Amino acid sequence: MIRFFVTVILASAFSTPSFASRDLMIQDFEALRYTEHNYVVFGTVCEQVAKRRLEKMYPAPEYSTTVGIGYWNKTRQLGELDVIVFRNSDEEAVIVAEVKCWNDLPAALKKANRQLSRFTGHIAAGTKLKMSDMDDRSHEYSRTQFDEHPREMRVSQDGGLDHGFEMVIGLSMAEVKTLRQMIMDCQNQDKCDIPAN
């Protein structure tokens, strides 16, 4: 039934979809429909797709990949890391990725650079930080997990390599929008997992 649902959505979304894009979107949909995330914020779908791509590049059990680590000082939140890859042997971060699916890719790259620079600046300065999952504040991290200079990566939808991004997710902006709508429609019809809160 879900496969039929996906096929109908894709057929209506694209007049001439490539087989590669269609297959990739179906694979992403099948994986993300079980993740129980709220996709109202547009960037969520891009971050989750980027996480899937990085998990293939840095597979378990050697690595683990997470999305959405916030960091705070004593008074306020200073920022959020989009996708982070950890080496499981010592829990050290090896990749810190900022994910931007924007129509204006040059502006997106500038924003990603600012966000990465802000974080690495705090680490280099020895700023006392509290770090935790955005979805589960009880799951905390230590700044020492980021002190071996993890590789910075900027990730976008297709087309970003031409603007300085190091990685693209294999979907165009139109395809990202379609995938997000597919998941949200599926959640609204109670056919896909939805967030508990």
C-alpha positions as a printed NumPy array, in Angstrom:
array([[  0.   ,   0.   ,   0.   ],
       [  2.815,   2.408,   0.901],
       [  4.626,   1.569,  -2.345],
       [  1.451,   2.508,  -4.267],
       [  1.186,   5.735,  -2.236],
       [  4.78 ,   6.657,  -3.1  ],
       [  4.302,   5.867,  -6.793],
       [  1.171,   8.014,  -7.026],
       [  2.869,  10.952,  -5.293],
       [  5.944,  10.726,  -7.502],
       [  3.896,  10.431, -10.67 ],
       [  1.973,  13.568,  -9.808],
       [  5.066,  15.49 ,  -8.707],
       [  7.228,  14.963, -11.753],
       [  6.263,  14.939, -15.394],
       [  9.568,  13.337, -16.415],
       [ 11.421,  12.042, -13.338],
       [ 14.713,  10.268, -13.838],
       [ 14.724,   6.675, -12.68 ],
       [ 17.737,   7.363, -10.465],
       [ 16.016,  10.266,  -8.701],
       [ 12.778,   8.351,  -8.301],
       [ 14.541,   5.319,  -6.849],
       [ 16.606,   7.452,  -4.485],
       [ 13.526,   9.32 ,  -3.289],
       [ 11.671,   6.047,  -2.673],
       [ 14.613,   4.734,  -0.647],
       [ 14.752,   7.958,   1.369],
       [ 11.007,   7.93 ,   1.925],
       [ 11.016,   4.307,   3.093],
       [ 13.786,   5.093,   5.601],
       [ 12.53 ,   8.46 ,   6.844],
       [  8.936,   7.387,   7.344],
       [ 10.097,   5.508,  10.451],
       [ 12.183,   8.285,  12.002],
       [  9.392,  10.051,  13.949],
       [ 10.578,  13.551,  13.086],
       [  8.536,  16.69 ,  12.577],
       [  9.125,  17.909,   9.022],
       [  7.344,  21.259,   9.358],
       [ 10.777,  22.929,   9.459],
       [ 12.017,  22.504,   5.895],
       [ 15.653,  21.903,   6.813],
       [ 14.77 ,  18.759,   8.758],
       [ 14.327,  16.66 ,   5.633],
       [ 17.679,  17.784,   4.204],
       [ 19.457,  17.027,   7.46 ],
       [ 17.927,  13.568,   7.656],
       [ 18.844,  12.779,   4.036],
       [ 22.387,  14.073,   4.625],
       [ 22.611,  11.824,   7.687],
       [ 21.675,   8.831,   5.52 ],
       [ 24.351,   9.687,   2.963],
       [ 27.032,  10.141,   5.636],
       [ 26.061,   6.847,   7.272],
       [ 26.945,   5.12 ,   4.007],
       [ 30.288,   6.911,   3.86 ],
       [ 31.029,   6.297,   7.557],
       [ 29.241,   3.041,   8.366],
       [ 28.484,   1.328,  11.66 ],
       [ 29.872,  -0.233,  13.728],
       [ 33.002,   1.877,  13.334],
       [ 31.056,   5.147,  13.241],
       [ 27.76 ,   6.588,  14.462],
       [ 25.966,   9.596,  12.987],
       [ 23.578,  11.953,  14.724],
       [ 21.566,  15.052,  13.84 ],
       [ 21.005,  18.202,  15.859],
       [ 23.485,  18.856,  18.663],
       [ 22.929,  22.201,  20.347],
       [ 25.546,  24.055,  22.35 ],
       [ 25.08 ,  26.627,  25.092],
       [ 27.079,  28.829,  27.407],
       [ 25.774,  29.747,  30.868],
       [ 23.112,  32.106,  29.58 ],
       [ 22.004,  31.179,  26.065],
       [ 22.147,  28.835,  23.122],
       [ 25.077,  29.707,  20.887],
       [ 24.315,  27.43 ,  17.959],
       [ 23.443,  24.011,  16.625],
       [ 25.407,  21.436,  14.653],
       [ 23.379,  19.797,  11.887],
       [ 24.991,  16.382,  11.296],
       [ 27.888,  14.912,  13.25 ],
       [ 29.814,  11.682,  12.663],
       [ 31.554,  10.102,  15.659],
       [ 34.241,   7.423,  15.693],
       [ 32.883,   4.817,  18.095],
       [ 36.264,   3.596,  19.375],
       [ 36.903,   6.845,  21.257],
       [ 33.654,   8.813,  20.713],
       [ 35.599,  11.547,  18.909],
       [ 33.823,  13.646,  16.253],
       [ 35.35 ,  13.141,  12.809],
       [ 32.813,  15.112,  10.719],
       [ 30.809,  18.234,  11.571],
       [ 28.447,  19.063,   8.717],
       [ 26.238,  22.072,   8.101],
       [ 23.344,  21.252,   5.782],
       [ 21.68 ,  23.926,   3.658],
       [ 18.95 ,  23.281,   1.088],
       [ 18.358,  26.828,  -0.101],
       [ 17.442,  28.341,  -3.438],
       [ 20.281,  30.848,  -3.027],
       [ 23.275,  28.534,  -2.727],
       [ 25.965,  31.282,  -2.446],
       [ 24.078,  32.761,   0.51 ],
       [ 23.639,  29.277,   1.949],
       [ 27.38 ,  28.654,   1.775],
       [ 28.108,  31.928,   3.598],
       [ 25.649,  30.964,   6.34 ],
       [ 27.172,  27.475,   6.682],
       [ 30.669,  28.98 ,   6.892],
       [ 29.587,  31.393,   9.636],
       [ 27.981,  28.601,  11.641],
       [ 31.009,  26.327,  11.377],
       [ 33.39 ,  29.19 ,  12.223],
       [ 31.327,  30.113,  15.28 ],
       [ 31.53 ,  26.569,  16.633],
       [ 35.223,  25.997,  15.905],
       [ 35.993,  29.408,  17.385],
       [ 34.354,  28.435,  20.677],
       [ 36.215,  25.116,  20.724],
       [ 39.568,  26.765,  19.949],
       [ 38.994,  29.437,  22.596],
       [ 38.213,  26.837,  25.243],
       [ 34.736,  28.253,  25.835],
       [ 32.918,  26.302,  28.525],
       [ 30.016,  24.74 ,  26.649],
       [ 27.093,  22.545,  27.478],
       [ 26.289,  20.305,  24.518],
       [ 23.327,  17.985,  24.037],
       [ 20.927,  16.505,  21.523],
       [ 18.268,  19.031,  20.588],
       [ 15.59 ,  16.322,  20.842],
       [ 16.902,  14.839,  24.099],
       [ 18.659,  17.315,  26.368],
       [ 19.65 ,  14.485,  28.743],
       [ 21.988,  13.082,  26.042],
       [ 25.035,  15.272,  26.562],
       [ 28.391,  15.594,  24.808],
       [ 31.77 ,  16.928,  25.882],
       [ 33.684,  19.659,  24.061],
       [ 36.706,  17.298,  24.226],
       [ 34.894,  15.092,  21.685],
       [ 35.499,  17.907,  19.184],
       [ 39.082,  18.875,  20.03 ],
       [ 40.829,  16.79 ,  17.339],
       [ 39.741,  19.153,  14.578],
       [ 36.92 ,  17.162,  12.949],
       [ 36.544,  17.701,   9.226],
       [ 34.14 ,  20.512,   8.425],
       [ 31.677,  19.702,   5.676],
       [ 29.112,  21.846,   3.919],
       [ 26.218,  19.911,   2.385],
       [ 23.44 ,  21.031,   0.025],
       [ 20.966,  19.823,  -2.541],
       [ 22.282,  19.081,  -6.032],
       [ 24.09 ,  22.026,  -7.573],
       [ 26.01 ,  22.955,  -4.452],
       [ 29.368,  21.64 ,  -5.638],
       [ 29.468,  24.482,  -8.153],
       [ 29.186,  26.971,  -5.279],
       [ 31.787,  25.553,  -2.88 ],
       [ 29.856,  22.882,  -0.984],
       [ 31.843,  19.697,  -0.349],
       [ 28.888,  17.316,  -0.646],
       [ 25.421,  17.154,  -2.215],
       [ 22.599,  14.822,  -1.229],
       [ 21.707,  13.581,  -4.708],
       [ 18.33 ,  15.339,  -4.878],
       [ 17.355,  18.621,  -6.516],
       [ 15.501,  21.293,  -4.569],
       [ 12.236,  20.242,  -6.236],
       [ 12.88 ,  16.639,  -5.231],
       [ 13.655,  17.636,  -1.636],
       [ 10.365,  19.546,  -1.473],
       [  8.494,  16.578,  -2.916],
       [ 10.08 ,  14.133,  -0.475],
       [  9.178,  16.373,   2.46 ],
       [  5.589,  16.651,   1.258],
       [  5.36 ,  12.885,   0.784],
       [  6.438,  12.275,   4.373],
       [  4.164,  14.956,   5.809],
       [  1.165,  13.659,   3.841],
       [  1.933,  10.14 ,   4.985],
       [  2.157,  11.282,   8.612],
       [ -1.128,  13.172,   8.29 ],
       [ -2.776,   9.984,   7.029],
       [ -1.359,   8.007,   9.981],
       [  0.588,   5.777,   7.608],
       [  4.013,   7.013,   8.736],
       [  5.526,   7.444,  12.197],
       [  5.012,  10.813,  13.823],
       [  6.876,  12.497,  16.705],
       [  5.74 ,  11.465,  20.178],
       [  5.497,  15.088,  21.369]])
